Amino acid sequence: MFEDTHDEHVLLTPGPTPIHPRAQRALIRGMLGHMDPEVFALNREIQQDLRVMYGTGPEAFTALLSGTGSLGMEAGFANLLEAGDEVLVCANGSFGQRMAEMAARYGARVRLVTAPLGEAINPADVAAQLSERVAMVAVVHGETSTGVLNPVPDIARLVRGSGALLTVDAVTTAGMEPFFMQGWGVDYAYTGAQKCLSAPPGLAPVAISERAFTRFAARRTPTPLWYCDFDGLRDYWTDHTYHHTVPVNLHFAFHAALRAALEEGLERRQDRVRRMGEVIERTLAPLGFSPYVRRAEDRLPTVLALRLPEGFDDAGVRQALRGREISVTGGLGPTAGVIWRLGLMGEAARPAPYRQLMVALEDLLGARGLVTRYDEVQAEVFARDEAPAPLPTLA
Ligand SMILES: *Cc1c(COP(=O)(O)O)cnc(C)c1O
């Protein structure tokens, strides 16, 4: 049966994340037209805030697509590739596979760079396949299906100067992890509103480099995806002419969520994720949970992938948690029944919701002392002055 009130629901999934209270309030603002001057003013602020979030140059083009993160993915291939173009897709999980499938549907000749499940892409494997024929390299920064962080700065260094464009899926990273579009040399990046920013689903924030626009302008044929044609985006976002009706109420909520993120500070958010990850890992370790991704430097801080204890009733426990209004996500495909993927994006990366998980687990598993341990570790980790792990910088 559908229950219409889930005000107290605890969403610990790797997307969607709990909606930020300011975004929730902005959602119910009165309707305005998509061509209203106030909406254009709001859009301008969104574009400016997205430049900060993505680390673009001051003039870079940013916008929201009216759709989820997958539309951001599709729009990149649709606008920047033509039939017959060669594209290298780094695929070490299901979102990398999705990229490969989309690129192929737009007629690209796809070559895959793979890695074993639970391991990051090796930049040397990208270098080995890179040639002047490659029109684009595409990589998922944080692979949600396995909790793996791919080495985008290293891959970007290789791609720079090769003539290929670099497309980066920043869905689990932008707004919560270091991301320097201009500094690294990324040409196209996208995310989904409902991941690291804790806004409602339905918008895909994108950033497009000058180089990408130049490539787009040189197309022999128009993009087959009319809805997200880069020229159409510029019509609306830059020239303020009608292209399609944008979901204004989602723009209100997105604006509030992004502002809240920037006011908190991107570095403080990165630090918060790391501390929460450490607290959860240390609390659950005595029960037999262990990191699924072997190499510490390959672990994606925003999606904590934990191997389940021997004999753990994955489906049963998650169903019982759902009965207590707590949503936790298991593995996908080959990792189903093997791991949990705990979301640490946006508002999920807070001590309070994970304390509720520990309260429920202590009861369900008969794990006495779990909540006490959580409280102790949390107090210790959050009292520390320094960040728990050195944060990557632009260098
Ligand atoms: C969630 C996700 C997507 C797809 O986003 P949707 O909003 O579900 O369309 C793409 N890439 C990654 C890495 C994701 O986690």
The ligand as an ORCA input file, in Angstrom:
! r2SCAN-3c Opt
* xyz 0 1
  C      22.792      7.755    -10.449
  C      23.895      7.755    -11.445
  C      23.676      8.034    -12.814
  C      22.313      8.171    -13.413
  O      21.572      9.125    -12.841
  P      19.958      9.052    -12.892
  O      19.645     10.316    -12.175
  O      19.547      7.813    -12.191
  O      19.554      9.089    -14.306
  C      24.765      8.112    -13.647
  N      26.012      7.909    -13.193
  C      26.265      7.615    -11.910
  C      27.679      7.391    -11.487
  C      25.217      7.518    -10.990
  O      25.468      7.231     -9.714
*
